[in-house]
Amino acid sequence: MTTEEEIRELKKTHKDLAKRVETIGTSHRPATLKLAKQLKLLMAEIEDVQEKGKSVWNPAVSTRIKMAKRAMELSKDSVYFERWAASEFQKGNLPEATGKRLASVARLAREGKIPAAKEEFAYFEDIIKLNDSYEKAEEDLKESGRALRREQLRVEKLLADLSELENESVDHEKVRRHGELEKDLESLRKSRSAYLHSLLSKPVADLLPELEGHSLKEHCPSFPGKEEMALLKQFFSDYPSFGAYSAAQLCECFTYSEKKLSHVCPETSRFRKIVVGNAAFFEAVRSFAQTGFLAVDGLDERTLDFYATMGESERKIVEDLRRLGKDRRSYEEEYEKSRRLAKRREELAKYSKKELEAELKEVGRLIEFLDSGDPDRKAETAEKSGLLSVFGSLFRKA
């Protein structure tokens, strides 16, 4: 962070440069700088054309014509520039001596007397450099102010966060109950996983009737209708070798060639129409674990009814969940709140409220000093002598 001494040096530099800039004249400075910068560009172009003319030996006629044309254009530009300078003088935007000096430089450049023009222009080169230094010093001061105000906002935000944390409280009983709830839900997730594993291990001939007992349209849009399901059951009844396959094994048959398929099913066209025609359904079935089928998160009543029939431990969990009702949401919210607050406390643990308040006071003192007009004025001393010694070490580390 910017120190008081650095601010003092910036202000002193800015003040010294401002005094030197004032010698140009406040009302005359914009026009002087604008004309000087334009003249500098014009001189550079004239010199460039002259140098190219010297370096090109026996150029082609077209090249000589182009160079001569450009030289004439620049000559006209220098005449226009003289008229511009005279116009600015007549408007009162330039002192007469400055206008004549600019016109003299333009004339020398037009006549090809570049060294003499540069020598005469050195006066304006100094003005341009002085103005650049002044603008940089002004920007440095502004940036120091912006940096201090950013620091001020940062410290204020940290203090506000610390105060907010002090006023926050958590219902630890709800957090504890949420932990117990999560253990119960994890137990149901394991039950779901075991059930799905058992389900998908079954032969498809046994799997289809069981799946009909679940409401699957929500999780499996490709679930066959009644007529389609009847055709599937009949096919697996007619071809028990296919009916003995699991859903995953059956899906592998979809890529069989006609020849390979004919060895296990003479009615290949029937297989492709009925079974392969429901490929999307069987592919979805073997991926049930990745769907919302019997998902524990967001349990609905039908899903709860299913788990209640699985076993004694699942039944008890379902009873507890139903007893909780809408309170489940409040437990979850309280848990999330406690987790969020714990994380924020960890982030803010490295800050001391007392030190932040002292830092905020010091930053305010520096901003006030920066905004004051006199660089030689000392910044207001902190209320307690110990404060500066604390921040002397603090800012040396910054």
C-alpha positions in Angstrom: 0.0 0.0 0.0 1.1 3.6 -0.7 2.9 5.2 2.3 2.6 8.7 3.5 6.2 9.5 2.3 5.4 8.2 -1.2 2.2 10.3 -1.3 4.2 13.4 -0.2 6.8 12.8 -3.0 4.0 12.3 -5.6 2.3 15.5 -4.5 5.6 17.5 -4.5 6.5 16.2 -8.0 3.0 17.1 -9.2 3.1 20.6 -7.7 6.5 21.3 -9.2 5.5 20.2 -12.6 2.2 22.1 -12.4 4.2 25.3 -11.7 6.3 24.6 -14.8 3.3 23.8 -16.9 1.7 27.1 -15.9 4.5 29.0 -17.7 3.1 27.7 -21.0 -0.2 29.4 -20.1 -3.4 27.6 -19.1 -5.4 28.9 -22.0 -2.6 28.4 -24.5 -1.4 24.9 -23.5 -4.0 22.8 -25.4 -3.4 24.5 -28.7 0.4 24.6 -28.2 0.5 20.9 -27.5 -1.9 19.9 -30.3 0.1 21.9 -32.9 3.5 20.8 -31.6 2.5 17.1 -31.7 1.1 17.5 -35.2 4.2 19.3 -36.4 6.4 16.6 -34.9 4.6 14.0 -37.1 4.8 16.2 -40.1 8.6 16.7 -39.7 9.1 13.0 -39.3 7.3 12.3 -42.6 9.2 15.0 -44.5 12.5 13.6 -43.1 11.4 10.0 -44.1 10.7 11.1 -47.7 14.1 12.9 -47.9 16.0 9.9 -46.5 14.3 7.5 -48.9 15.2 9.9 -51.8 18.8 9.7 -50.8 19.0 6.0 -50.4 17.3 5.0 -53.6 19.8 5.0 -56.5 18.4 5.3 -60.0 14.8 4.4 -59.0 12.2 3.5 -61.5 10.2 6.4 -63.0 7.0 5.3 -61.2 8.8 5.3 -57.8 10.3 8.8 -58.5 6.9 10.1 -59.4 5.3 8.6 -56.2 8.1 10.2 -54.0 7.8 13.5 -55.8 4.1 13.5 -55.3 4.4 12.7 -51.6 7.0 15.4 -51.2 4.6 17.9 -52.8 1.7 16.8 -50.5 3.9 17.3 -47.5 5.0 20.7 -48.7 1.4 21.7 -49.0 0.7 20.2 -45.5 3.4 22.4 -44.0 1.8 25.5 -45.7 -1.6 24.5 -44.3 0.1 24.0 -40.9 1.5 27.6 -40.9 -2.0 28.9 -41.7 -3.4 26.8 -38.9 -0.9 28.2 -36.4 -1.7 31.8 -37.6 -5.4 31.0 -37.2 -4.9 29.8 -33.6 -3.0 33.0 -32.8 -5.8 35.1 -34.2 -8.3 33.2 -32.0 -6.2 34.0 -29.0 -5.3 30.3 -28.4 -1.6 30.9 -29.0 0.9 33.7 -28.1 2.2 35.4 -31.2 5.8 34.3 -30.5 4.7 30.6 -30.2 2.8 30.8 -33.5 5.7 32.4 -35.3 8.1 29.7 -33.9 5.9 26.9 -35.0 5.5 28.4 -38.5 9.3 28.8 -38.6 9.9 25.2 -37.9 7.4 24.1 -40.5 9.1 26.4 -43.1 12.5 25.0 -42.3 11.2 21.4 -42.7 9.5 22.3 -46.0 12.8 23.7 -47.3 14.6 20.4 -46.4 16.5 22.0 -43.5 15.7 19.2 -41.1 18.6 19.6 -38.6 17.8 23.3 -38.3 14.1 22.5 -37.9 14.8 20.0 -35.2 17.0 22.4 -33.3 14.2 25.0 -33.4 11.6 22.4 -32.5 13.6 21.4 -29.3 11.7 24.1 -27.5 8.4 22.3 -28.2 9.9 18.9 -27.6 10.6 20.1 -24.0 7.0 21.3 -23.7 5.7 17.9 -24.9 7.9 16.0 -22.4 7.0 18.4 -19.6 3.3 17.9 -20.3 3.7 14.1 -20.5 5.5 14.2 -17.1 2.8 16.4 -15.6 0.0 14.1 -16.9 1.8 11.0 -15.6 2.3 12.7 -12.2 -1.4 13.6 -12.2 -2.4 10.0 -13.1 0.0 8.6 -10.5 -1.8 10.7 -7.8 -5.2 9.6 -9.1 -4.1 5.9 -9.1 -2.8 6.3 -5.5 -6.2 7.6 -4.5 -8.0 4.8 -6.3 -5.7 2.2 -4.7 -6.3 3.7 -1.2 -10.1 3.8 -1.8 -10.0 0.2 -3.0 -8.2 -0.7 0.2 -10.7 1.3 2.2 -13.6 -0.7 0.6 -11.8 -4.0 1.2 -11.2 -3.3 4.9 -14.8 -2.0 5.3 -16.1 -5.2 3.7 -14.0 -7.4 5.9 -15.2 -5.5 9.0 -18.8 -5.8 7.8 -18.3 -9.6 7.3 -16.8 -10.0 10.8 -19.7 -8.1 12.3 -22.2 -10.2 10.4 -20.6 -13.4 11.5 -20.7 -12.2 15.2 -24.5 -11.8 14.8 -25.1 -15.1 13.0 -26.3 -18.1 14.9 -27.0 -21.8 14.0 -29.5 -24.2 15.4 -27.1 -27.0 16.3 -30.0 -29.4 17.0 -31.3 -29.1 13.4 -27.7 -29.6 12.1 -27.4 -32.7 14.2 -30.8 -34.0 13.0 -29.7 -33.3 9.4 -26.6 -35.5 10.0 -28.8 -38.3 11.2 -31.1 -37.8 8.2 -28.2 -38.0 5.8 -27.1 -41.3 7.4 -30.6 -42.7 6.8 -30.7 -41.5 3.2 -27.3 -43.0 2.6 -28.6 -46.3 3.9 -31.5 -46.1 1.4 -29.0 -45.3 -1.3 -27.3 -48.6 -0.5 -30.6 -50.4 -0.5 -31.4 -48.9 -3.9 -28.0 -49.9 -5.3 -28.4 -53.5 -4.1 -32.0 -53.7 -5.5 -30.9 -52.4 -8.9 -28.0 -54.8 -9.0 -30.4 -57.6 -8.2 -33.0 -56.4 -10.7 -30.6 -56.0 -13.6 -29.1 -59.4 -12.8 -32.4 -61.1 -13.5 -33.2 -62.8 -16.8 -35.3 -60.4 -19.0 -38.2 -62.9 -19.0 -38.5 -62.3 -15.2 -37.4 -58.7 -15.3 -40.2 -57.4 -17.5 -43.1 -58.4 -15.2 -41.3 -56.8 -12.2 -40.7 -53.6 -14.2 -44.4 -53.4 -15.0 -45.0 -53.0 -11.2 -43.0 -49.7 -11.3 -44.2 -46.4 -12.8 -41.3 -45.9 -15.2 -42.6 -43.5 -17.9 -41.1 -40.6 -16.0 -37.6 -42.2 -15.9 -37.9 -44.3 -19.1 -39.9 -42.6 -21.9 -39.2 -45.7 -24.1 -41.0 -48.0 -21.8 -43.1 -50.4 -24.0 -46.9 -50.1 -24.1 -49.2 -53.0 -23.2 -49.2 -54.5 -26.7 -45.5 -54.1 -27.1 -44.8 -55.6 -23.7 -47.0 -58.6 -24.5 -45.1 -59.2 -27.8 -41.8 -59.1 -25.9 -43.0 -61.6 -23.2 -44.2 -63.9 -25.9 -40.9 -63.7 -27.8 -38.9 -64.6 -24.7 -41.3 -67.4 -24.0 -40.8 -68.8 -27.5 -37.0 -68.3 -27.2 -36.1 -69.1 -23.6 -32.4 -68.8 -24.5 -32.9 -65.1 -25.0 -35.3 -64.8 -22.1 -32.5 -66.1 -19.8 -30.2 -63.1 -20.8 -29.8 -60.1 -18.5 -30.6 -56.7 -20.0 -26.9 -56.0 -20.5 -26.3 -59.4 -22.3 -29.4 -58.8 -24.5 -28.1 -55.4 -25.6 -24.9 -57.1 -26.9 -27.1 -59.2 -29.3 -28.2 -56.1 -31.1 -25.0 -55.9 -33.0 -25.0 -59.6 -34.1 -24.7 -60.2 -37.8 -27.6 -62.0 -39.6 -25.6 -65.2 -39.7 -24.7 -65.2 -36.0 -28.2 -64.3 -35.0 -29.7 -67.1 -37.1 -27.9 -69.7 -35.0 -29.9 -68.8 -31.9 -33.1 -67.4 -33.5 -34.3 -68.6 -36.9 -36.9 -65.8 -36.9 -34.3 -63.0 -37.2 -36.8 -60.5 -38.7 -39.0 -61.1 -35.7 -36.1 -60.5 -33.3 -35.2 -57.3 -35.0 -38.7 -56.0 -35.1 -39.7 -56.9 -31.5 -36.5 -56.9 -29.5 -34.2 -54.6 -31.4 -37.2 -52.3 -32.0 -37.2 -51.8 -28.2 -33.4 -51.3 -28.0 -33.8 -47.8 -26.4 -35.8 -49.4 -23.6 -33.3 -52.1 -22.8 -30.4 -49.7 -23.0 -32.2 -47.4 -20.6 -32.9 -50.4 -18.2 -29.2 -51.3 -17.9 -28.4 -47.7 -17.1 -31.1 -47.3 -14.4 -28.5 -46.5 -11.7 -27.8 -43.2 -13.6 -31.5 -42.2 -13.8 -33.9 -40.9 -11.3 -35.5 -44.4 -10.9 -36.1 -44.9 -7.2 -33.7 -42.0 -6.5 -33.4 -41.2 -2.8 -32.9 -37.5 -3.3 -36.3 -35.8 -3.6 -38.3 -38.9 -2.4 -41.9 -38.9 -3.5 -44.7 -41.0 -1.8 -44.6 -43.8 -4.3 -40.8 -44.2 -3.8 -41.3 -44.1 -0.1 -44.0 -46.8 -0.3 -41.5 -49.0 -2.3 -38.7 -48.7 0.3 -41.1 -49.3 3.2 -41.7 -52.8 1.8 -38.0 -53.7 1.4 -37.2 -54.5 5.0 -37.5 -53.5 8.6 -34.6 -51.0 8.6 -36.0 -49.3 5.4 -39.5 -49.2 6.9 -38.2 -47.4 10.0 -36.3 -44.9 7.9 -39.4 -44.2 5.8 -41.5 -43.7 8.9 -38.9 -41.2 10.3 -38.9 -39.4 6.9 -42.7 -39.1 6.9 -42.7 -38.0 10.5 -40.3 -35.2 9.6 -42.3 -34.0 6.7 -41.5 -30.4 5.8 -39.0 -30.1 8.6 -36.5 -32.0 6.4 -36.1 -28.8 4.4 -35.4 -26.7 7.4 -32.8 -29.2 8.6 -31.1 -29.1 5.2 -31.1 -25.3 5.1 -29.7 -25.0 8.6 -26.9 -27.5 7.7 -26.1 -25.5 4.6 -26.0 -22.3 6.6 -23.7 -23.8 9.2 -21.4 -25.1 6.5 -21.4 -21.7 4.8 -20.6 -19.9 8.1 -17.9 -22.3 9.0 -16.2 -21.7 5.7 -16.5 -18.0 6.0 -15.1 -18.1 9.6 -12.2 -20.1 8.3 -11.5 -17.5 5.6 -11.7 -14.6 8.1 -9.8 -16.3 10.9 -6.6 -14.6 9.9 -8.1 -11.1 10.4 -8.3 -9.2 13.7 -11.2 -6.8 14.0 -9.1 -4.5 16.1 -6.3 -4.4 13.6 -8.7 -3.9 10.7 -10.3 -0.9 12.5 -6.9 0.6 13.0 -6.0 -0.1 9.4 -9.2 1.6 8.2 -8.4 4.7 10.3 -4.9 4.8 8.8 -6.2 4.5 5.2 -8.7 7.3 5.9 -5.8 9.5 7.2 -3.8 8.8 4.0 -6.8 9.6 1.8 -7.4 12.9 3.6 -3.7 13.7 3.2 -3.7 12.8 -0.5 -6.8 15.0 -1.1 -5.3 18.0 0.7 -3.6 20.6 -1.5 -0.4 21.1 0.3 2.3 18.4 -0.1 4.4 19.9 2.7 1.5 19.6 5.2 1.9 16.6 7.6 -0.9 14.1 7.7 -3.0 14.2 10.9 -1.4 12.2 13.6 -3.3 9.1 14.8 -5.1 9.5 18.1 -2.9 7.1 19.9 0.9 7.1 19.6 0.8 3.3 19.5 -1.2 3.2 16.4 1.5 4.5 14.1 4.0 2.1 15.5 1.6 -0.8 14.8 1.1 0.3 11.2 4.7 1.2 10.6 5.4 -2.5 10.6 2.1 -3.4 8.9 2.7 -1.2 5.9 6.4 -2.2 5.6 5.1 -5.8 5.1 2.5 -4.7 2.5 
